[in-house]
Amino acid sequence: MPAITTMENLMGHCSEFAVFSVSKENLARVIKLSESLFAEINAHDKVIISHEILQKTDNPQEICWHIIWSSEESVKLTAQKWATFPSSKALESLVDEKRYYGHFIPLI
């Protein structure tokens, strides 16, 4: 996945940070379902520019999605379709706690 290195490339994009608590037993499955979900979201139109699935250094049961969306509008449209993606329900059933969601756009 190519890195976005300049602010010029980021203008118009929207970053998402989502933090989840996931049991050790479900971690591998949640990662696989996350990757499937990202592919499902991008199936008709590439709205996710890049993504990372991160693990907290001092708590391996806490993971984070860092997603770069093509626009703030693409986030809103995808949220409206969330329940239609085949992996979303299975993913949500394996997440113990949704700790944080946030969407950010560049200031400069």
C-alpha positions as CSV (number, residue, x, y, z in Angstrom):
1,M,0.0,0.0,0.0
2,P,1.6,3.3,-1.1
3,A,2.1,5.9,1.6
4,I,0.4,9.3,1.3
5,T,3.3,11.7,1.9
6,T,2.2,15.2,1.2
7,M,-0.6,17.4,2.5
8,E,-1.5,18.1,-1.1
9,N,-2.4,14.4,-1.5
10,L,-4.5,14.5,1.7
11,M,-6.7,17.5,0.8
12,G,-10.3,16.3,0.4
13,H,-9.6,13.0,2.0
14,C,-11.1,11.9,5.4
15,S,-9.2,9.9,8.0
16,E,-11.0,7.5,10.2
17,F,-9.8,6.1,13.5
18,A,-11.8,3.3,15.1
19,V,-10.7,1.5,18.2
20,F,-12.1,-1.9,19.2
21,S,-11.6,-4.3,22.1
22,V,-11.4,-7.9,20.8
23,S,-10.8,-11.1,22.7
24,K,-7.5,-13.0,21.9
25,E,-9.6,-15.9,20.5
26,N,-11.3,-13.6,18.0
27,L,-8.4,-11.4,16.9
28,A,-7.4,-13.3,13.8
29,R,-11.0,-13.6,12.6
30,V,-11.7,-9.9,13.2
31,I,-8.6,-9.0,11.2
32,K,-9.7,-11.3,8.3
33,L,-13.3,-9.9,8.4
34,S,-11.9,-6.3,8.5
35,E,-9.9,-7.0,5.3
36,S,-13.0,-8.6,3.7
37,L,-15.2,-5.6,4.7
38,F,-12.7,-3.1,3.2
39,A,-12.8,-5.1,-0.1
40,E,-16.6,-5.2,0.0
41,I,-16.8,-1.4,0.6
42,N,-14.4,-0.8,-2.4
43,A,-16.1,-3.4,-4.7
44,H,-18.1,-0.9,-6.8
45,D,-16.1,2.3,-6.2
46,K,-12.7,2.8,-4.6
47,V,-13.7,5.0,-1.6
48,I,-11.0,3.6,0.8
49,I,-7.7,4.9,-0.4
50,S,-5.6,3.1,2.1
51,H,-6.0,1.4,5.5
52,E,-4.0,-0.1,8.4
53,I,-5.1,-2.4,11.1
54,L,-3.1,-1.6,14.2
55,Q,-2.6,-3.3,17.6
56,K,-2.1,-1.3,20.8
57,T,1.4,-1.8,22.1
58,D,0.4,-2.2,25.8
59,N,-2.9,-4.0,25.2
60,P,-2.9,-6.6,22.4
61,Q,-6.7,-7.0,22.6
62,E,-7.2,-3.4,21.5
63,I,-7.0,-2.9,17.8
64,C,-7.5,0.2,15.6
65,W,-8.5,0.8,12.0
66,H,-6.8,3.7,10.4
67,I,-8.6,4.3,7.1
68,I,-8.1,7.0,4.5
69,W,-11.3,7.7,2.7
70,S,-11.6,9.4,-0.7
71,S,-13.9,12.1,0.9
72,E,-16.1,12.9,3.9
73,E,-19.1,12.2,1.6
74,S,-17.8,8.7,0.9
75,V,-17.8,8.0,4.6
76,K,-21.4,9.1,5.0
77,L,-22.6,7.1,2.0
78,T,-20.8,4.0,3.2
79,A,-22.3,4.4,6.7
80,Q,-25.8,4.3,5.1
81,K,-24.9,1.0,3.4
82,W,-23.1,-0.6,6.4
83,A,-25.7,-3.3,7.1
84,T,-25.7,-4.4,3.5
85,F,-22.0,-5.5,3.5
86,P,-21.7,-9.3,4.1
87,S,-18.9,-9.0,6.6
88,S,-20.3,-6.2,8.8
89,K,-22.6,-8.3,11.0
90,A,-20.1,-11.1,11.6
91,L,-17.4,-8.5,12.4
92,E,-19.6,-6.7,14.9
93,S,-20.5,-10.0,16.6
94,L,-16.9,-10.6,17.4
95,V,-16.0,-7.1,18.7
96,D,-16.3,-7.0,22.5
97,E,-16.4,-3.2,22.7
98,K,-16.4,-0.3,20.3
99,R,-14.2,2.2,22.2
100,Y,-13.8,5.1,19.8
101,Y,-14.7,6.3,16.3
102,G,-13.6,9.5,14.8
103,H,-13.4,11.1,11.4
104,F,-10.9,13.9,10.7
105,I,-10.3,16.1,7.7
106,P,-7.1,18.1,7.0
107,L,-6.9,21.6,8.5
108,I,-4.1,22.9,6.3
